[in-house]
């Protein structure tokens, strides 16, 4: 949630550099945005409602002084939490005397009581945000000096935060984090501070990961401080293996369709793992007294699908819980448990909370993640990188199927059939490569034209494809804004079938397995009541009104069956004139609870 970017260094065009960096982070929040930069002994702030991607730098010099010969600036692209979408609530925020400016990602849980105390001291607030409280706390302790006043303010905060602070009197830049990501990019005589690496990838690949309860102070020298001990710490510089082009759209109109298309390669990359490491993790799963799959949103559906894989392939019971619900299960967690946490970003707040619960109980943690160096990466006992590359569309596609591929591989490894599982997934990746072509997309676009004006779409699946029915509904909801619901096929007649009327679109996910006849019977029940049946299946069937062919893939059927729905969701978004990369009310990395 929210994009933070700041710069201090030799370059004299810091405001322009920050605006361009924020544009690369817009997927994290696009309700409003703002930039702060220092000229003389004054901090200038410009804020705007809407997407920063729509801001034209060439035409914007009258709003932001890009000729200010400035080497210090910071900015923020907001996903609203506290307070509505207004200029007043947009970041950066000033202190009351306008000598401090701050940008913030996260939620300050005790902001109300802190704000009350400050109001009683005579401070007058300009916004509805929790962020402004931090700036006022720093001002309230300014007699301690800039660095110490920031430390003092932070010591009073409860909750998650990533903050960057600047002041009007010198070129110092301070950042700190607890629970929300802050990544430092180190260039030659320059430093970048960002929520995610793509913001500064064109300038440097040398990064420093700020850990929880740590602060960076960038002055004439650069210092890292542990906020719990107040002692300086040494940080390691990591060279990342990413290129700037991989984080750009290239020839594609949107990131979503680019990332759907990249599944030709990303599934193959995901399963290209060290066999010894996979078998080590499989042994940990087998020896655990209770294994729990935990994820949020789409990653949660991946975890639910994996619970079916482990049951069917490895004949092993594995528990599932959404990250936000996992604390309710903590009484079952022991030091013999294993928690398998799944997240694209590695920064999902509810999943991190679940890991914290597991750690307190002494359980081991395996994280399946896309972002190396993320919070989940650094606190896990085991980790597997899905190697999907940057995923910038809010609706997850390539990361989803890469996660499913990894978990399928682990299920086979637990069954002692690692080679068999790898062969299946390599063949599946090859068949997806054949499937993803312009003619296939045009076939799905034709369907989208037919159903784009419907108010509701239903999706059914059974067995391993039931979780994919839930995920399919999420994809349709996220970008088309059509009401969509996923169901276990056999559950329709226990209530939801009452929603079917003549022509109601219903997507049926079919695999050539033991569930096939049952799910086709469920489809016939819907068709008998007037439903329009869209079959996603390896073979056509009389019950289908519209057939989308997928390759025969055995236990990898959930992977191939979700891809046509990803394309359908994208095509519906385009036809309904929605932005598929930036759906309303959503942001990419959910770092707040």
C-alpha angles and dihedrals in degrees: 000000000000126000122246124190130169136169138199122170148081097314112102097204097071097144092054091045090052093049090052091047092051090053088061089053097046091110086071094061136343109174092102141336143201146182132214124195135170123238118173107322094331134091113216118203128193120186133180141180118240136025120341087212088074093057114106110213093198092055095036102071091103089060100039119029099232089172093059093113087232127163098183126065142136136191146182138211108204137220102189119243108145112035132002128289101281137130089249091057095043118103145279098064127199129220111244092265090046091233093113128053125188141182120198141187119193137037127286103214096196096043093116095060092042090050091049091054092049092049089052087055089056102262117147118211126215101195143038093237132115088221095070089061090065092054091050092048089054090050090048090060099036092123086075091063127254101288096041093046090055090049091049093050092049091051088061096053127100120195137030124323147161111190139177119194134189132177136211098239105061144004095263118134122193129190131179138172145198116173097340123085125261119173125187121214115203118206132163106300090340141089132203124200117198147155090234138016100245089073092072103017094113090060105041144358094199110104138177119202115219111217126215114289092018131123134199119209114195111195128122083318128029119237133181118207132193103225093205096055098022088226127131116253133199117237129205122235112226124200108218125213101224133109127215093237092062089062094053131082095235111181094349122100093221138018091235096064091040090055093045089053092048090065085089086075107020097067090052090048092048094057094044091099134140104272091214091056092048091050091047090055092044088055089052090052092049094048095045119106094224124358118209126198110208131183143130131239111336092001087055091056089049089054092049090051089050091055087062091048093053091048095048102035104029098025087230130135112231122178125230132206136161110246092245091054098042096091087065088064096048094108088070094052119099137166087271094059127101122211116201107201120194125197137144095215099031087224103086105142099215092046091050089051089052090052090050090053090049093049092051088056091050095248122150118244131215115190123200104198145153101214118072114214093025122140093262091049093055098047100042127100091214130018138185120195114215092206094214094142123226113341109197105164109094092228106074116229117144093034089053096056092041089054091049091049092053093048092047089052090051091051090054090046090053088053091052090248103108095139092050091051093048092050091052093050094045089052090046091053090051092051091048087054088057092044099052104077136122094261091055091049090049090053090054092044088057089057091047089056090056098049104029095106098049116113095214138030125187128204127197133189139159134215112347090001096056092082088048089056087058091047091047089056090051091053092051092046095047101056110012095043088218114140104254131175133185124212141178102256095237092052095063094084090053092072118308095077086077086075093064117103132165110306097006106156114238122180116210119200109208131186128185093245140097091296096057101095093043095052091046089052089051089051090052090052089056093045091051087061094050101270120151105234119216109189121204101189145124090249134037120247135194091243092063119095090185124019126205109189121221127181121262104260109162111210090001091067093111088061096052095038095058095053097072089051090052089054092045091051090050093049092048090051091053093047091048090048095243125143103246093196096053111032117190118270093007136101132188107244113039100210096157129070 
